[in-house]
Amino acid sequence: MAAAYATLVSAMNIINSLHHHPRPPISLHIQQVESLTQKIHFLLEFLEGYNPHRGYSNEADPLESRIADAAYAAEYVIESHIFDQFSNNGESMSYDDLYEALEKVIQDMASIEEEAKLIQGRVGLQHQLPPDSSRSSFIPQQSMMVGADDVKCQMMDKLTSHCHDLQIIPIVGMGGSGKTTLARTIYRLPSLKKHFHICAWATISQEYTIREIFASVLRQLNIEVDDNLREHELGKKLYQHLFHRRFLIIMDDMWSIDAWDRVINYFPNNKNGSRIVVTTRLSDLASKLSNSDIIGMKLLDEAESWELLSKTVFGKEGCPLELEEIGKKIGKSCKGLPLSIVVVGGLLAKSKRERECWEEIGENLNASVNLDDDERCLKVLYMSYKQLPTHLKPCFLYMGAFPEDEEIVISDLIKYWVAEGFVKAVSGKSLEEIAKEYLKDLIGRYLVLSSTTRKWGKKWCQIHDLLRDLCLREAEKERFYNRASDNVGINVLPPMSQARSLTWNVGREISPLNMSLLRIVRYEWIEKDLFEHVDQLVNSRFLEIGYRIIKEVNFPCSIWRFWNLQTLIVDCGNVVTAPTDFWYMPHIRHVEFNYGLRLTDPPNDQDGIVLENLQYLGKVINFKCSEQLVKKIPNIKELEISNGGKPYDEMYCWSNLDCLTKLDSLDCLFRGKYGINFPHSLKKLILRTDPSSFLWGNILDKIGVLPHLQKLSLYDGRFKKGKGKFKIGKWETTEGQFRSLKFLSLYGSNLKIWKIESSHFPCLERLHLDGLYNLHEIPSDFAEIATLREIVVEGCSDSAVVSAKRISEEHEDYYGEGALQVRVHLWRKNTAAEVESLASPNFLLNKSN
């Protein structure tokens, strides 16, 4: 059903994109558009209620396959004619050919519509289990563990025993039995963070890269990783950093003894109680790693299964008495496998709390009782997939296209879903907002795992291996995509000659593949200029290009031919100048040039295109915020800009920034003495300044009153002597400022005296100070802020470090031990013996090399 629904929505999106394009590349007959639209809407509504009672099968439903083929044919006819139009140098193609091809598609859809109506009349639509919209499901912030107290105690004993030798502790069990959950639960314990000097996590998987394993661990230790270093050089660097330190390394999901043999020599036996924990499904591999320290994951008994299921569905609320009996039967049917239990729990949590709904789920589960473990688990997971709302199925199956154990950046995933075209438009919401709701729903059903940490400063998510196997099976069955390999990518919707997406292509020449229908193209570290292929990529919606060498990239004047382009990301090592035709791309949503983009002034024509969909724009050099530009990008949410090169020129008009009333995030390099105004919608502000020309004046007062600002980073603001409020290197906040601020970072200033009151930062959670060499002390009032959880101090004076220790102790007196964590990175000028003696479990010191 995922393929059928996705292609219908995508075909509808193509028709709408043509309709709303001010200069459409082709014109469709109005009666054909109306007919296509009517039939697509009917079939979408039909699919949302169509739920044939088919058990698990290796064959796709025939009617769903016919719908997918017909919708795909509509897309193919329209997009291939668009390609022909451009490849024919603008000469008009035969309108009759287009009309006849679409007429055949409409006839096929009419035939399918008649069959669907017969099904409706004969048996009616058997709707999926109705969700309870009056409540949201219980979603725990951390993984729940039930029935694992014994193994947790066993693990803790092995990790903190008096054995000084390096010990290897394997955790072995079948897929979904809770190995990673146990390791993650133990890993997050504050007591272990105190016991070990170094803690790090590495995911191995079946498709592993030793170099990336080493690099991942080093990055977690805040060590810079040189991309030019080879595998053994990174391993040596890791060994040197671990030497003489007590470390805990978690190696998750190991499948091969070869992987172990290639890494173990880089973990020194320091004779100080260091430990390595390895999770694996393979008992023979576990026995090769250790003969005596193996932790075996057992399946849950009936009582434990019901406890986990109840917690998953109801949290602390408790199960209604009328559902308890059937709930226990459902828990028993999961045969003690935690993954099955929480996935079924996610399904129940989204269903009506009615016995009939639960009994239907129980009947489907009972059908898989006598299967072997792997097949039974797959059938249980399939049931949860089958009961997904139709609009979520394509998004879920798409997760299988990523490599095993991939940490998927959520913002990227959202853009992929939108570009593929299977996010259905809803009035009053952007496609990105809708896609985020889809992802939240999948997380709430325990089909996608969300992380509490960040990857390169971005939120990420994952999918369990067994669920990924299900995605790949269903995608192949429905012909939704072919996943060729990790280096080549995926093709969403068959056949290969008509591939729609080419992703994760690393270090290759431009593919000879037919590119005319590609929607997503991601080329990393290529040498040839992809823009030379603009005429072949006219239907692309997502282009990401990374060049192997610093390259002069020519932004083509024919960029407007990307008639439906939504995302453009370029990393070439040079600033690129966009042609005027950039302003004639009405569907563009995300533009990112990692080294810099020069924008031409928007055209002054009154009938010009407004980029209503543009939400992200960066990094723009010499950004001119003219009134004309403000009108062109009314819905911009994120900006990354600079006004470098002419520090005293008022032509940049940054006083108009406050007219961008939907701007959430602003990252700017500000040079000059003229005005800058900030929109009150800002939630995140990164302000970089040039100390040779910048005068603070009342700028912090402007920032302080922003009502929604949650994250503020100030870089290179010198708080220098001269005019303005910092003429003596002093900053004093006032009442009513920074009411919503949660994160504050100051970097590289000459600030000497800083005065605050705790009420000035009532919501502050994290404070980062870097390079404040002249700061005498951190204000003691930070100790009174109840929400403060972290202080990071790097490159600051000894007296500032000592004041951070006092804040830590006072905060502990106010709010208890462990409420505040302070991390100090010492530098060469931190020479006082007093500083090194300050270390404690909640006050961590790290010496720079």
VOGU-3710 file (C-alpha; in Angstrom, 3 decimals, decimal comma):
1> maaayatlvs> 0,000/0,000/0,000  2,954/2,344/0,649  3,904/2,478/-3,040  0,330/3,060/-4,212  -0,315/5,838/-1,724  3,094/7,472/-2,261  2,778/7,595/-6,048  -0,743/9,013/-5,884  0,320/11,802/-3,513  3,433/12,448/-5,577
11> amniinslhh> 1,437/12,665/-8,823  -0,971/15,106/-7,166  1,988/17,189/-5,941  3,420/17,373/-9,472  0,097/18,581/-10,854  -0,172/21,194/-8,086  3,430/22,331/-8,665  2,681/22,945/-12,334  -0,557/24,727/-11,465  1,138/27,118/-9,002
21> hprppislhi> 4,236/27,744/-11,127  4,140/31,240/-12,669  6,078/29,970/-15,693  5,182/26,263/-16,020  7,397/24,299/-18,442  4,341/22,603/-19,958  0,596/23,186/-19,922  -1,941/20,471/-19,211  -5,447/20,424/-20,606  -7,775/21,771/-17,928
31> qqvesltqki> -10,305/18,959/-18,321  -7,545/16,344/-17,986  -6,260/18,061/-14,849  -9,745/18,001/-13,350  -10,237/14,349/-14,270  -6,839/13,286/-12,935  -7,342/15,253/-9,742  -10,772/13,728/-9,130  -9,539/10,178/-9,677  -6,415/10,624/-7,548
41> hflleflegy> -8,462/12,032/-4,671  -10,921/9,167/-4,923  -8,175/6,525/-4,925  -6,383/8,199/-2,013  -9,582/8,135/0,001  -10,151/4,533/-1,041  -6,655/3,465/0,087  -7,061/5,185/3,428  -9,947/2,821/4,153  -8,898/-0,220/2,091
51> nphrgysnea> -7,633/-2,949/4,394  -7,985/-6,381/2,805  -7,770/-9,155/5,395  -4,607/-10,647/4,011  -2,177/-12,236/6,412  1,539/-11,870/5,867  2,320/-12,609/2,240  5,315/-12,388/-0,054  3,054/-11,009/-2,780  1,751/-7,453/-3,027
61> dplesriada> -1,979/-6,831/-3,221  -2,885/-6,811/-6,971  -5,205/-3,825/-6,760  -2,644/-1,757/-4,867  -0,033/-2,635/-7,508  -2,361/-1,490/-10,295  -2,959/1,811/-8,510  0,794/2,341/-8,045  1,487/1,581/-11,726  -1,224/3,972/-12,926
71> ayaaeyvies> -0,072/6,815/-10,682  3,533/6,232/-11,679  2,506/6,339/-15,340  0,908/9,758/-14,764  4,134/11,036/-13,234  6,219/9,555/-16,013  4,132/11,101/-18,784  4,248/14,582/-17,254  7,907/14,629/-16,225  9,231/13,005/-19,396
81> hifdqfsnng> 7,392/15,623/-21,468  8,924/18,355/-19,313  12,366/16,887/-20,003  11,622/16,669/-23,736  10,492/20,296/-23,710  13,824/21,512/-22,318  15,993/19,108/-24,320  14,353/20,360/-27,519  15,837/23,829/-26,916  12,532/25,343/-25,963
91> esmsyddlye> 10,717/24,345/-29,121  7,169/23,289/-28,399  6,674/19,532/-28,296  3,596/17,894/-29,729  0,653/18,810/-27,537  -1,316/15,932/-29,048  1,276/13,387/-27,844  0,995/14,672/-24,283  -2,799/14,737/-24,447  -3,048/11,179/-25,783
101> alekviqdma> -0,578/9,788/-23,226  -2,456/11,379/-20,339  -5,788/10,221/-21,757  -4,566/6,616/-21,591  -3,531/7,124/-17,946  -6,951/8,584/-17,132  -8,674/5,602/-18,741  -6,556/3,176/-16,691  -7,412/5,063/-13,519  -11,099/5,057/-14,466
111> sieeeakliq> -10,993/1,276/-14,781  -9,336/0,983/-11,365  -11,870/3,419/-9,917  -14,737/1,236/-11,121  -13,178/-1,841/-9,517  -12,643/0,060/-6,263  -16,277/1,169/-6,253  -17,393/-2,439/-6,716  -15,322/-3,415/-3,669  -16,891/-0,590/-1,706
121> grvglqhqlp> -20,359/-1,679/-2,692  -19,726/-5,380/-2,033  -17,922/-5,374/1,318  -17,496/-1,723/2,211  -14,227/-0,244/3,307  -12,805/-2,028/6,316  -11,012/0,773/7,997  -7,840/0,394/9,981  -8,025/0,437/13,764  -9,190/3,940/14,613
131> pdssrssfip> -6,766/6,064/16,610  -7,893/7,807/19,757  -7,381/11,460/18,824  -8,371/12,682/22,276  -5,044/11,699/23,785  -1,439/11,172/22,823  0,439/7,986/23,619  2,888/7,746/26,462  6,378/8,290/25,036  9,191/7,754/27,574
141> qqsmmvgadd> 12,307/9,862/27,271  14,570/6,881/27,933  14,383/3,204/27,072  12,340/1,168/29,549  13,763/-2,037/30,999  11,713/-4,700/32,752  12,959/-7,956/34,272  16,594/-6,972/33,883  17,518/-6,095/37,463  19,698/-9,186/37,807
151> vkcqmmdklt> 21,684/-8,549/34,625  22,053/-4,862/35,507  23,535/-5,788/38,871  25,722/-8,391/37,157  26,915/-5,775/34,677  27,690/-3,220/37,371  29,667/-5,795/39,354  31,795/-6,651/36,338  32,300/-3,016/35,368  33,361/-1,812/38,823
161> shchdlqiip> 35,087/-4,939/40,166  38,572/-4,768/41,620  40,060/-6,634/38,675  42,697/-4,288/37,259  43,156/-6,006/33,887  41,259/-4,797/30,837  38,092/-6,911/30,739  35,870/-7,684/27,767  32,181/-8,099/28,680  29,973/-9,472/25,872
171> ivgmggsgkt> 26,187/-9,058/26,030  24,600/-11,726/23,836  20,991/-12,326/22,830  18,655/-12,505/19,836  17,668/-9,408/17,936  15,216/-7,271/19,894  16,048/-8,875/23,257  17,301/-5,635/24,815  21,095/-5,862/24,460  21,550/-2,275/23,314
181> tlartiyrlp> 18,919/-1,037/25,769  20,818/-2,648/28,654  24,135/-1,224/27,472  22,627/2,235/26,975  20,935/2,185/30,376  24,202/1,284/32,110  26,197/3,728/29,990  24,025/6,667/31,061  24,431/6,066/34,801  26,094/9,067/36,500
191> slkkhfhica> 27,956/6,701/38,847  29,757/5,135/35,880  30,661/8,559/34,501  32,360/9,185/37,848  34,074/5,773/37,960  35,654/5,950/34,488  37,811/8,788/33,202  36,618/8,201/29,633  33,326/6,790/28,309  32,562/6,340/24,598
201> watisqeyti> 30,117/4,460/22,367  30,820/2,907/18,956  28,280/1,165/16,704  29,838/-1,576/14,549  27,047/-3,256/12,460  27,511/-5,730/9,634  28,786/-3,035/7,292  31,520/-1,367/9,300  34,481/0,912/8,654  37,318/0,628/11,172
211> reifasvlrq> 38,496/4,148/10,447  35,049/5,550/11,218  34,877/3,535/14,455  38,120/5,147/15,639  37,031/8,591/14,419  33,675/8,304/16,204  35,307/7,475/19,545  37,859/10,270/19,165  35,156/12,833/18,427  33,295/11,794/21,581
221> lnievddnlr> 36,496/12,543/23,480  36,554/16,051/21,922  39,636/15,220/19,870  39,938/16,733/16,403  39,971/14,129/13,632  42,115/14,843/10,591  40,381/13,518/7,470  43,774/12,727/5,940  44,825/10,314/8,693  44,697/6,633/7,794
231> ehelgkklyq> 43,100/3,862/9,826  46,197/2,853/11,796  47,145/6,482/12,416  43,751/7,173/13,972  44,061/3,960/15,983  47,436/5,059/17,296  46,026/8,456/18,240  43,190/6,740/20,116  45,647/4,441/21,903  47,737/7,405/23,039
241> hlfhrrflii> 44,705/9,210/24,419  43,430/6,135/26,286  46,843/5,287/27,713  47,009/5,578/31,530  43,291/6,393/31,741  40,456/4,202/33,003  38,058/3,886/30,096  34,708/2,313/29,263  34,034/1,618/25,575  30,677/0,212/24,388
251> mddmwsidaw> 30,954/-1,599/21,034  27,361/-2,102/19,926  26,076/-4,668/17,412  29,232/-6,573/16,505  28,874/-9,264/13,852  32,416/-10,236/12,943  35,497/-11,437/14,799  37,476/-9,688/12,070  36,168/-6,319/13,255  37,230/-7,171/16,796
261> drvinyfpnn> 40,709/-8,319/15,749  41,277/-5,050/13,896  40,396/-2,781/16,831  41,438/-4,559/20,021  45,145/-3,751/19,742  44,352/-0,042/19,925  42,745/-0,345/23,367  45,578/-0,441/25,933  45,532/-2,676/29,011  46,300/0,036/31,537
271> kngsrivvtt> 45,926/-2,313/34,522  43,513/0,191/36,057  40,101/-1,440/35,659  39,239/-0,400/32,089  36,360/-2,235/30,415  35,012/-2,919/26,913  31,365/-3,996/26,519  30,394/-5,734/23,274  26,784/-6,430/22,230  26,229/-9,198/19,687
281> rlsdlaskls> 23,611/-11,669/18,488  26,281/-14,333/17,912  26,989/-16,598/20,871  30,098/-18,103/19,250  31,522/-14,616/18,760  30,775/-13,775/22,400  32,587/-16,916/23,585  35,662/-15,954/21,546  35,770/-12,576/23,286  35,380/-13,917/26,822
291> nsdiigmkll> 34,927/-17,296/28,498  33,626/-16,114/31,860  32,149/-12,617/31,594  29,314/-13,223/29,102  25,985/-11,554/29,939  23,077/-13,477/28,394  19,793/-11,679/27,704  16,825/-13,831/28,626  13,321/-13,417/27,272  10,670/-11,996/29,580
301> deaeswells> 8,189/-14,204/31,416  4,437/-13,567/31,243  4,359/-11,202/34,222  7,340/-9,189/32,937  5,843/-9,067/29,432  2,620/-7,605/30,784  4,531/-5,114/32,945  6,498/-3,833/29,946  3,407/-3,738/27,714  1,390/-1,867/30,338
311> ktvfgkegcp> 4,153/0,694/30,891  4,521/1,181/27,142  0,813/1,830/26,604  -0,218/3,618/29,790  2,949/4,887/31,494  2,175/5,530/35,136  -1,546/5,796/34,432  -2,344/2,114/34,815  -4,443/-0,204/32,655  -8,269/-0,077/32,843
321> leleeigkki> -9,625/-3,230/34,437  -11,682/-4,216/31,376  -8,523/-4,346/29,197  -6,255/-6,180/31,619  -7,215/-9,744/30,642  -6,881/-9,219/26,892  -3,751/-7,113/27,506  -2,052/-9,990/29,318  -2,946/-12,347/26,458  -1,402/-9,917/23,966
331> gksckglpls> 1,743/-9,647/26,097  1,993/-13,454/26,260  1,643/-13,697/22,452  4,806/-11,604/22,036  6,755/-14,563/23,476  8,858/-12,458/25,809  10,728/-10,444/23,133  11,005/-6,813/24,348  11,129/-5,276/20,860  7,898/-7,033/19,868
341> ivvvggllak> 6,248/-5,933/23,096  7,093/-2,235/22,770  6,163/-2,130/19,072  2,801/-3,776/19,797  2,479/-1,398/22,762  3,012/1,521/20,423  0,186/0,206/18,242  -2,139/-0,216/21,242  -1,249/3,238/22,548  -2,483/4,755/19,285
351> skrerecwee> -5,672/2,666/19,203  -8,993/3,149/20,919  -9,030/1,843/24,458  -11,794/-0,561/23,584  -11,812/-4,308/24,065  -12,869/-4,957/20,449  -9,799/-3,177/19,058  -7,473/-5,039/21,406  -9,075/-8,400/20,645  -8,512/-7,893/16,912
361> igenlnasvn> -4,827/-7,232/17,559  -4,670/-10,285/19,829  -6,186/-12,532/17,137  -3,577/-11,400/14,601  -0,792/-12,102/17,095  -2,047/-15,592/17,908  -1,680/-16,575/14,257  2,133/-16,391/14,599  2,529/-18,329/17,862  3,948/-21,540/16,325
371> lddderclkv> 6,552/-19,918/14,063  10,276/-19,886/14,822  11,698/-16,887/16,675  12,822/-14,793/13,700  9,679/-15,371/11,634  7,395/-14,808/14,618  9,085/-11,502/15,427  8,816/-10,453/11,789  5,090/-11,257/11,715  4,517/-9,283/14,923
381> lymsykqlpt> 6,329/-6,284/13,490  4,463/-6,685/10,196  1,160/-6,454/12,029  2,172/-3,076/13,442  3,198/-1,957/9,950  -0,078/-3,187/8,446  -2,077/-1,214/11,015  -0,188/2,010/10,356  -2,251/4,878/8,954  -1,752/4,818/5,200
391> hlkpcflymg> 0,096/8,152/5,083  2,801/6,837/7,449  3,626/3,683/5,487  5,830/5,280/2,779  7,754/7,255/5,403  8,353/4,137/7,485  9,494/1,998/4,548  11,826/4,787/3,442  13,802/4,276/6,692  15,053/0,961/5,346
401> afpedeeivi> 16,921/2,731/2,556  19,539/4,004/5,014  22,538/1,835/5,956  22,195/-0,420/8,975  22,500/1,437/12,306  22,772/4,763/10,453  22,326/7,832/12,628  19,890/9,721/10,390  19,863/13,495/10,797  16,202/14,414/11,254
411> sdlikywvae> 16,338/17,680/9,317  17,792/15,787/6,322  15,209/13,031/6,583  12,394/15,590/6,517  13,795/17,135/3,334  14,048/13,693/1,685  10,444/12,834/2,486  9,261/16,163/1,081  11,419/15,853/-2,050  10,197/12,316/-2,749
421> gfvkavsgks> 6,716/13,800/-2,907  4,824/11,496/-0,564  4,005/14,096/2,091  0,405/15,108/1,517  -0,296/18,844/1,679  -2,556/20,145/4,454  -3,961/23,672/4,409  -2,277/26,015/6,870  0,844/23,868/7,390  4,141/23,637/5,556
431> leeiakeylk> 5,196/20,268/4,170  8,058/20,229/6,680  5,657/20,672/9,591  3,521/17,816/8,300  6,568/15,570/7,843  7,709/16,301/11,414  4,285/15,226/12,649  4,667/11,990/10,651  8,036/11,320/12,288  6,705/12,103/15,759
441> dligrylvls> 3,905/9,585/15,174  6,356/6,875/14,071  8,471/7,543/17,169  5,359/7,342/19,316  4,670/3,897/17,851  8,234/2,730/18,690  8,941/2,114/15,007  11,641/4,807/14,952  14,074/5,523/17,769  14,849/9,161/18,568
451> sttrkwgkkw> 18,115/10,159/20,218  18,524/12,464/23,189  22,002/13,426/21,925  23,012/15,348/18,805  25,095/14,526/15,752  27,133/17,499/14,548  24,795/19,642/16,612  21,693/18,168/14,944  18,999/15,831/16,236  19,017/12,349/14,770
461> cqihdllrdl> 17,034/9,119/14,770  17,528/5,426/14,024  15,610/2,296/13,156  16,147/-1,108/14,770  17,823/-3,762/12,578  14,771/-6,044/12,638  12,443/-3,205/11,671  14,845/-2,258/8,892  14,703/-5,856/7,610  10,916/-5,530/7,538
471> clreaekerf> 11,177/-2,260/5,600  13,452/-3,835/2,989  11,148/-6,851/2,576  8,021/-4,766/2,185  9,719/-2,240/-0,103  10,878/-5,020/-2,415  7,455/-6,690/-2,332  5,647/-3,452/-3,209  8,378/-2,357/-5,654  8,700/0,823/-3,618
481> ynrasdnvgi> 12,466/1,044/-3,965  15,579/-0,930/-4,801  18,544/-0,406/-2,506  21,519/-1,044/-4,736  24,399/-0,595/-2,245  25,634/1,797/0,401  27,869/3,663/-2,020  25,423/3,902/-4,896  22,140/4,559/-3,204  18,456/3,881/-3,607
491> nvlppmsqar> 16,016/4,037/-6,449  12,587/4,995/-5,244  10,039/3,310/-7,492  11,015/0,942/-10,317  12,338/0,227/-12,831  16,085/0,986/-12,745  15,974/2,674/-16,140  13,437/5,104/-14,706  15,097/5,599/-11,301  13,762/8,492/-9,255
501> sltwnvgrei> 16,474/8,896/-6,584  20,231/8,473/-6,620  21,812/9,029/-3,242  24,967/8,424/-1,212  27,160/8,291/-4,310  30,728/8,804/-3,107  33,735/9,618/-5,221  32,317/8,587/-8,572  32,010/10,199/-11,943  28,605/11,434/-13,024
511> splnmsllri> 26,508/8,298/-13,500  25,503/7,257/-17,026  22,094/6,481/-15,521  19,114/8,179/-17,145  18,924/11,345/-15,037  15,849/12,918/-16,580  13,474/11,631/-13,880  15,725/11,864/-10,842  14,240/13,663/-7,852  17,033/13,353/-5,299
521> vryewiekdl> 20,680/13,512/-6,337  23,444/13,468/-3,740  26,974/13,423/-5,107  29,794/13,624/-2,578  33,425/14,412/-3,468  33,004/14,533/-7,215  35,385/16,325/-9,572  33,157/17,187/-12,509  30,751/20,124/-12,333  27,271/18,668/-11,904
531> fehvdqlvns> 25,708/21,923/-13,109  26,950/20,979/-16,571  24,146/18,416/-16,505  21,427/20,940/-15,775  19,487/19,990/-18,905  19,302/16,367/-17,699  18,249/17,206/-14,144  15,295/19,467/-14,839  12,915/17,349/-12,730  15,212/17,219/-9,696
541> rfleigyrii> 13,853/18,393/-6,373  16,900/17,829/-4,154  20,500/18,457/-5,251  23,454/18,075/-2,895  26,901/18,410/-4,423  30,241/18,100/-2,647  33,394/18,627/-4,679  36,596/16,696/-4,043  38,787/19,743/-4,653  38,373/23,491/-4,310
551> kevnfpcsiw> 36,581/24,304/-7,495  35,280/27,314/-9,362  31,629/26,392/-9,789  29,598/28,244/-12,358  26,019/28,759/-11,276  24,194/28,291/-14,609  22,051/31,089/-15,926  19,568/28,373/-16,851  19,055/27,520/-13,185  15,375/28,340/-13,692
561> rfwnlqtliv> 15,118/25,093/-15,654  15,119/23,274/-12,301  11,440/24,046/-12,382  10,552/22,039/-9,252  13,795/22,284/-7,256  13,267/22,424/-3,490  16,696/21,909/-1,929  20,115/23,002/-3,225  23,258/22,295/-1,170  26,741/22,985/-2,601
571> dcgnvvtapt> 30,201/22,615/-1,043  32,911/23,649/-3,485  35,471/25,689/-1,487  34,675/28,918/-3,338  32,075/31,663/-3,156  29,453/31,250/-5,896  27,465/34,077/-7,477  23,828/33,335/-8,212  22,296/34,685/-11,419  19,154/36,807/-11,410
581> dfwymphirh> 17,196/33,724/-12,468  17,627/32,418/-8,926  14,647/34,610/-8,049  12,469/32,706/-10,540  12,458/29,362/-8,653  9,088/29,400/-6,890  9,351/25,960/-5,244  12,797/26,412/-3,670  12,723/25,681/0,087  16,338/25,240/1,234
591> vefnyglrlt> 19,471/26,888/-0,227  22,843/26,209/1,390  26,287/27,089/0,040  28,812/25,983/2,637  31,541/28,369/1,490  29,402/31,313/0,475  26,786/32,594/-1,956  26,518/36,046/-3,489  22,955/36,948/-4,309  22,096/39,370/-7,051
601> dppndqdgiv> 19,492/41,984/-6,164  15,970/40,679/-6,748  14,183/42,067/-9,795  12,028/45,139/-9,262  9,175/43,957/-11,457  5,871/44,146/-9,648  4,717/40,821/-11,058  7,880/38,989/-10,034  7,891/35,654/-8,227  7,707/35,611/-4,431
611> lenlqylgkv> 9,686/32,714/-2,952  6,936/31,796/-0,516  8,355/28,336/0,163  11,919/29,421/0,977  12,672/28,580/4,601  16,484/28,293/4,800  19,087/30,505/3,118  22,826/30,347/3,859  25,681/31,336/3,697  24,990/34,596/1,883
621> infkcseqlv> 27,919/37,000/1,510  27,214/40,755/1,642  23,556/40,136/2,346  21,437/43,159/1,465  18,181/43,198/3,398  16,386/45,648/1,161  12,649/46,168/1,274  12,415/44,407/-2,075  14,241/41,343/-0,735  12,059/41,212/2,388
631> kkipnikele> 9,026/40,988/0,123  10,636/38,151/-1,872  11,276/35,858/1,131  8,329/36,450/3,493  8,396/32,995/5,123  12,118/32,581/5,700  12,842/30,731/8,976  16,630/30,342/8,991  19,275/32,755/7,707  23,063/32,499/7,655
641> isnggkpyde> 24,503/35,798/6,417  27,390/38,251/6,535  28,055/41,818/5,430  31,810/41,439/5,071  34,031/43,579/2,938  32,496/47,029/3,424  32,162/47,555/7,165  30,899/51,134/7,037  28,508/50,859/4,126  24,859/51,245/5,155
651> mycwsnldcl> 23,642/49,747/1,893  23,152/46,365/3,590  20,016/47,636/5,393  20,255/45,195/8,299  17,907/47,429/10,217  15,229/45,744/8,031  15,919/42,290/9,494  13,088/42,805/11,959  10,696/42,773/8,988  11,366/39,035/8,555
661> tkldsldclf> 8,630/38,213/11,033  8,823/34,397/10,700  12,591/34,131/11,206  13,451/31,551/13,891  17,225/31,290/13,521  19,841/33,889/12,531  23,569/33,262/12,162  25,323/36,447/11,107  28,774/37,971/10,772  28,212/41,655/11,459
671> rgkyginfph> 30,770/44,280/10,465  29,927/47,922/10,810  28,749/50,726/13,047  25,274/51,134/11,654  22,037/49,721/12,983  20,907/46,155/13,195  17,406/45,160/14,329  16,226/41,675/15,225  12,761/40,218/14,623  10,921/39,270/17,805
681> slkklilrtd> 10,273/35,807/16,362  13,928/34,761/16,851  14,579/31,614/18,886  18,252/31,183/18,019  20,881/33,894/17,408  24,556/33,415/16,575  26,274/36,798/16,314  29,831/37,010/15,043  31,514/40,397/15,056  34,621/42,112/13,727
691> pssflwgnil> 36,273/43,765/16,756  38,130/46,251/14,559  34,908/47,982/13,579  32,121/46,737/15,812  30,673/48,885/18,585  28,241/47,131/20,900  26,242/50,229/21,810  22,783/49,056/22,843  22,884/45,824/20,832  22,681/43,505/23,863
701> dkigvlphlq> 19,698/45,458/25,110  18,010/44,724/21,757  18,892/41,055/22,081  17,856/40,844/25,729  14,249/41,846/25,060  13,633/39,228/22,332  10,713/37,329/23,891  11,286/33,897/22,313  15,094/33,750/22,209  16,291/30,393/23,574
711> klslydgrfk> 19,847/30,087/22,250  22,412/32,910/22,068  26,038/32,603/20,932  28,313/35,648/20,762  31,632/35,212/18,937  34,594/37,609/18,834  32,727/40,452/20,495  35,626/42,032/22,317  33,732/44,141/24,820  36,549/46,488/23,885
721> kgkgkfkigk> 37,518/49,810/25,375  36,067/52,778/23,597  32,556/54,038/23,093  29,516/52,170/24,333  28,611/50,326/27,474  31,755/48,132/27,510  34,323/50,910/27,607  35,778/49,310/30,753  35,096/45,713/29,724  31,920/45,369/31,761
731> wettegqfrs> 28,554/43,751/31,125  25,669/44,204/33,510  22,301/42,650/32,679  19,020/44,105/33,859  15,644/42,810/35,010  13,300/41,540/32,311  15,995/40,484/29,842  16,616/36,996/28,420  13,313/35,656/29,780  13,318/32,526/27,567
741> lkflslygsn> 17,059/31,945/27,130  18,169/28,320/27,684  21,680/28,372/26,174  24,307/31,145/26,382  27,753/30,953/24,778  30,418/33,686/24,899  33,585/33,293/22,885  36,759/35,341/22,614  35,908/38,625/24,350  37,795/41,117/26,530
751> lkiwkiessh> 35,046/41,047/29,111  36,518/41,616/32,576  33,566/42,308/34,869  30,222/40,572/34,510  27,290/41,286/36,802  23,960/39,476/36,755  21,139/38,451/39,016  19,617/34,984/38,863  16,251/36,452/37,844  17,859/37,833/34,653
761> fpclerlhld> 18,263/34,283/33,250  15,258/32,413/34,729  15,300/29,534/32,189  19,043/29,110/31,545  20,147/25,479/31,248  23,613/25,626/29,648  26,420/28,200/29,892  29,524/27,934/27,671  32,487/30,296/28,118  35,458/30,055/25,754
771> glynlheips> 38,463/32,350/25,446  37,381/34,856/28,106  40,989/35,312/29,187  40,397/38,532/31,113  37,204/37,623/32,934  37,905/37,886/36,671  35,069/35,601/37,750  31,830/34,061/36,631  28,950/35,781/38,459  28,061/33,849/41,607
781> dfaeiatlre> 24,335/34,395/41,021  24,418/31,610/38,401  24,422/29,222/41,384  20,856/30,304/42,207  19,402/29,405/38,799  17,392/26,232/39,400  17,269/25,237/35,718  21,055/25,390/35,164  22,415/21,971/34,227  25,774/22,557/32,568
791> ivvegcsdsa> 28,682/25,011/32,617  31,576/24,563/30,182  34,695/26,676/30,732  37,555/26,670/28,220  40,506/29,019/27,862  39,564/31,165/30,854  41,608/32,565/33,735  42,429/30,640/36,896  40,180/32,932/38,905  37,258/32,231/36,536
801> vvsakrisee> 37,816/28,483/36,954  37,863/28,850/40,755  34,617/30,846/40,620  33,042/28,066/38,530  33,926/25,641/41,336  32,223/27,878/43,895  29,109/28,032/41,712  29,112/24,230/41,477  29,270/23,845/45,257  26,619/26,483/45,952
811> hedyygegal> 24,294/25,025/43,310  24,673/21,621/44,965  23,715/23,176/48,325  20,596/24,694/46,754  19,410/21,891/44,483  21,264/18,694/45,390  24,190/16,685/44,094  24,386/16,080/40,366  21,941/18,812/39,344  24,779/20,820/37,754
821> qvrvhlwrkn> 27,726/19,441/35,772  30,770/21,673/35,247  33,424/20,804/32,646  36,658/22,756/32,478  39,164/22,485/29,632  42,475/23,729/30,996  44,953/25,543/28,752  48,604/26,365/29,012  48,073/29,543/31,084  46,124/27,680/33,788
831> taaeveslas> 49,163/27,224/36,017  47,885/27,548/39,569  48,124/24,297/41,558  44,825/25,242/43,133  43,068/24,762/39,797  44,134/21,137/39,294  43,035/20,256/42,814  39,430/21,277/42,134  38,397/18,107/40,274  35,385/16,193/41,590
841> pnfllnksn> 32,637/13,963/40,098  30,541/17,021/39,137  33,531/19,251/38,316  35,504/17,621/35,523  38,923/18,869/34,415  40,448/18,092/31,040  43,979/19,141/30,134  44,635/20,332/26,601  47,490/18,611/24,792
//
